[in-house]
Amino acid sequence: MYFFLVFVPLHLLKKKMHLCQLSDRNFHLYTHKAQACACHNEYLHETNIEELGEKLSVRFNAFCADYGKELVLAFEPGKFLVSQAGYFLTEVNSVKQTTSTVFAQVNSGFNHLIRPMLYGAQHSIENISNPEERERFYSVVGYICETDTFANNRKIAEIRDGDVLCFHNADAYCFSMASNYNSRYRPAEVLWHNEEAHLIRQAESFDDLVKNQVVLDFKENVLT
């Protein structure tokens, strides 16, 4: 089981609220995990866009007056706002102790969240199943049959089989960069709004992997 949780409390993003991406039929069983993630998230503070605009306008207009020329200010908040609205949730398949580290192997891979493997992005990882347990160092790895590492020697509350891990700041590039590599399915999307979870994108299935393929019949061209 893996799913993507994205909170969108910001006024600028109200028209684009993908809250979480779930992969399987256990969606309703895991909505309480999403709520737990919300309770432990330190970034759930709504941005006052009006206040921001007013204060920024005063300072910018004062700068234009000092500069002696009217200027146009344009900026794109992009990832700063969007990434904090999203969480990637995935279930732990197994925990393995070795002489050098403890591996937490999850039911996901870089086909869902490629940033750590692609360019070393660091995502805070929280065990929302047991957030109050003592912390240990873990290497969190995925299920792809090659190097597939989300984090090395990361301090996380003690992990057990079946626990749900929450990857913070996952909304900016996570689903948009997801793929069907290794014939893996992309997860569903769930919107968390007014303390309720709403499924807004179905999880993919095998039929989705092959629906656009064209079957050719070469029998007529075979030389006899």
Phi, psi and omega in degrees: 000132173216147175204164188243124183247123182230118175265137179231079179273354187279139181302322183295338188252010186297339180273354181221080185251083168267121188263311180208153183243116181251148186255344189217187185289352182276018184308309185292331180288339186250006178294332177291334174293321178297319179295322177298321178297320180297320182293331183262001182276130183273355186256004184280065176236121185290132179284129177275093185295322180297314179296319178300315181295320180295312182292322179293321180297317180300313182292321182290317178296324177295321178296317179299322179296316178293325182285335179083021182204141177282129181240162176250127179257123178226134177211157181237106182296326173046237188300328183303320179272316190288316187297325181288348179274354188237146178225141176252122182247133180215149184269145179276124178279318184201157175237128185232124178270130174236179180290338185253333183199175172247122180267133169248108184264125187249161181274059179197181180194187183289356171290339176262313182231094189270345188303316179300320181280327186286313181215030170070026180295143180255121176244129175298134182240129183235137174272098185277354175280325181221064187293340184263000179291161177296148183275144175226167178267130181228152165253118184265120185233158183256193188255003180288144188278042171203187181304119185215083187240127176272326183198146177244134175047051181264136180279115184222146175305142189314131187255138175235162176305134178091351177294155178254124178260141181247122175263119182279166176052050187251002189274337188294315187228002188292291183292324182294338178256003180290157182215176175260026180305140182063026180057037177266149181272145171279148186281171175282169174241139181230133177263126176260110187219128180054048177064022178226147178263133181233120178288120182241354173211127180291147173294146179285159178228179179301323179301326179292331180290329188248358189295333181263002178283146179253122181272124180256147178242109183262007185300323182292339183264359181285129179287135179252000000 
